[in-house]
Amino acid sequence: MAFKRSILSDRQEAAVQKTLQNLRQQRRNRFRILACIDGSDEAFVTVRFAAQFSVQNNCDLIVLFVRPIDSGLHSGGLQVRLARQNMMDAGFDLPGVRHLKRALEVLREEGIDAESWPQEAAHQDAWGDPAGDNKVEYRSPEGRAVVLKLKTAPDVANGILDQYELGPYNLIILGEPSRWRGEFGAFFGSGVVQTVTTLAPCSVLVARQSLDRSGFFICTDGSSRSMHAVRRSAVLAQVIGQPITLFSAAVNLAGKPAADEAVANAKALLTAMQIDVADTRVAIGDAAEEIVESGSLYRVIVVTDEGRSRLQRLIRGSTATDVVRKARTSVLDVR
């Protein structure tokens, strides 16, 4: 009997893994956005950005609130209600549910009336917490999905990164960082935005209050990695109807021809893709400082992540990280 149970268990595990693989493959064919909120009024700018990016039917938008383990909840009855009911009804007093309800209102203000779509709720035990993980998925007749996810985790940054593993996602949107340590200090601890921006496998948008501004300020250094970022961000800008400015910085006058060439090559690439370029600019000076100064009036600055580890950034620095930290507008760090 034990042998038969073992075979059955193996088959069940194989079936589960096959289902998960199929689900992940389906999701790879969609543009999936993870918008993270923390309950502050300013944090809902992540939801507004996500709504503006989710204009096509192949887009899925997941709004995430991460709550610490337990949070003083010890109700077995609550666990049963969450397992049987929609968390929006059963767990209204649960930390985070009120903020997820507010996210639905923000989406409606942005033209996405997800509450009018068919919905499905799910509950999963997590970390021995009475409430566990909960989500409500709304799906439009055209196949677009909006998911409200209440996740339990030891800390917020790990919760966000763990959620990526359940994805995958094309873009994570975070609010403006409250603090940002230098590369040396980050070895001994960093804030949520810094940790996620550093470790996330996908592109990250650090959203500031810049939705009243216009344009994507796309930076390039002429490298193949940078050209890949130019292509991807320009497609996004075109989809949401934002004008594109291409920018490159040279350290000194001797490097200006290379910067001119980088911008010209990026424009040629986008022209071949039938994407219009509104303007091109070149500056001389420290790359991060020039990008921050020149890009401050645009809705989004786009930089290319160098793919460096924390140790490598400590030794060599990172223009992308410096821009994310210092910028006065939203920054898209493309990977």
Summary of the structure (lengths in Angstrom):
residues: 335
radius of gyration: 21.8
end to end distance: 50.6
largest distance: 78.9
contacts: 1092
relative contact order: 0.11
helix: 45%
strand: 22%
